[in-house]
Amino acid sequence: MFSLGQPTINKLWNTRQAQESFMKWAGVSGSFYDYLKNNWIKNILIKPEVAVDAEAKENAAQEAKEAAQSIIDFTSGWNKA
């Protein structure tokens, strides 16, 4: 799971956020905002070719349900001692 949060403090005087310093030291040009936005678009947003079709999603849900039930069945006898 990924999330983004908006900064809560404005820049003070002539400062920059740590990520912009890291980028400058690494020789990466541009702003951290642009870097983060491009990275989010390329690597985090769901890509159409990776999206799971409905049948595969339903099969995975059924397998998860069966696995959970088998764990419940297996552990249900533990408390009967």
TIDREN-400160 format. One record per residue (C-alpha): residue number from 1; residue in one letter; chain; x, y, z. Coordinates in nm, 2 decimals. Example, Ala and Ser with C-alpha at 12.3 -4.5 7.8 and 13.67 -1.06 7.14 Angstrom:
BEGIN
  nr rest kette   east  north     up
   1    A     A   1.23  -0.45   0.78
   2    S     A   1.37  -0.11   0.71
//
This chain:
BEGIN
  nr rest kette   east  north     up
   1    M     A   0.00   0.00   0.00
   2    F     A   0.13   0.34  -0.09
   3    S     A   0.01   0.69   0.01
   4    L     A   0.12   1.05  -0.02
   5    G     A   0.09   1.33   0.23
   6    Q     A   0.09   1.70   0.18
   7    P     A   0.37   1.89   0.36
   8    T     A   0.24   2.07   0.67
   9    I     A   0.51   2.33   0.70
  10    N     A   0.61   2.59   0.44
  11    K     A   0.98   2.64   0.36
  12    L     A   1.16   2.86   0.61
  13    W     A   1.38   3.13   0.47
  14    N     A   1.61   2.99   0.19
  15    T     A   1.59   2.62   0.28
  16    R     A   1.50   2.30   0.09
  17    Q     A   1.35   1.97   0.21
  18    A     A   1.59   1.68   0.28
  19    Q     A   1.48   1.49  -0.04
  20    E     A   1.59   1.78  -0.26
  21    S     A   1.93   1.78  -0.08
  22    F     A   1.97   1.41  -0.14
  23    M     A   1.88   1.46  -0.51
  24    K     A   2.13   1.75  -0.54
  25    W     A   2.41   1.54  -0.38
  26    A     A   2.33   1.24  -0.60
  27    G     A   2.35   1.47  -0.91
  28    V     A   1.98   1.43  -1.00
  29    S     A   1.84   1.74  -1.15
  30    G     A   1.48   1.88  -1.11
  31    S     A   1.25   1.92  -0.82
  32    F     A   1.16   1.64  -0.58
  33    Y     A   0.79   1.70  -0.66
  34    D     A   0.86   1.62  -1.03
  35    Y     A   1.08   1.32  -0.94
  36    L     A   0.81   1.18  -0.71
  37    K     A   0.53   1.25  -0.96
  38    N     A   0.72   1.07  -1.24
  39    N     A   0.81   0.78  -1.02
  40    W     A   0.45   0.74  -0.90
  41    I     A   0.32   0.74  -1.26
  42    K     A   0.59   0.49  -1.38
  43    N     A   0.61   0.25  -1.09
  44    I     A   0.31   0.27  -0.86
  45    L     A  -0.01   0.34  -1.05
  46    I     A  -0.18   0.03  -1.19
  47    K     A  -0.06  -0.04  -1.54
  48    P     A  -0.32  -0.19  -1.79
  49    E     A  -0.10  -0.48  -1.88
  50    V     A  -0.07  -0.58  -1.52
  51    A     A  -0.44  -0.56  -1.43
  52    V     A  -0.59  -0.88  -1.32
  53    D     A  -0.90  -1.00  -1.51
  54    A     A  -1.22  -1.08  -1.32
  55    E     A  -1.19  -1.46  -1.34
  56    A     A  -0.84  -1.46  -1.20
  57    K     A  -0.95  -1.23  -0.93
  58    E     A  -1.24  -1.45  -0.83
  59    N     A  -1.02  -1.76  -0.84
  60    A     A  -0.77  -1.60  -0.61
  61    A     A  -1.05  -1.49  -0.37
  62    Q     A  -1.19  -1.84  -0.36
  63    E     A  -0.84  -1.99  -0.29
  64    A     A  -0.79  -1.74  -0.01
  65    K     A  -1.13  -1.83   0.14
  66    E     A  -1.05  -2.20   0.12
  67    A     A  -0.71  -2.15   0.28
  68    A     A  -0.86  -1.95   0.56
  69    Q     A  -1.12  -2.22   0.63
  70    S     A  -0.86  -2.49   0.64
  71    I     A  -0.66  -2.29   0.90
  72    I     A  -0.98  -2.25   1.10
  73    D     A  -1.05  -2.62   1.08
  74    F     A  -0.70  -2.71   1.17
  75    T     A  -0.68  -2.48   1.47
  76    S     A  -1.03  -2.53   1.60
  77    G     A  -0.94  -2.84   1.80
  78    W     A  -0.66  -2.66   1.99
  79    N     A  -0.90  -2.50   2.24
  80    K     A  -1.10  -2.82   2.31
  81    A     A  -0.83  -2.96   2.54
//
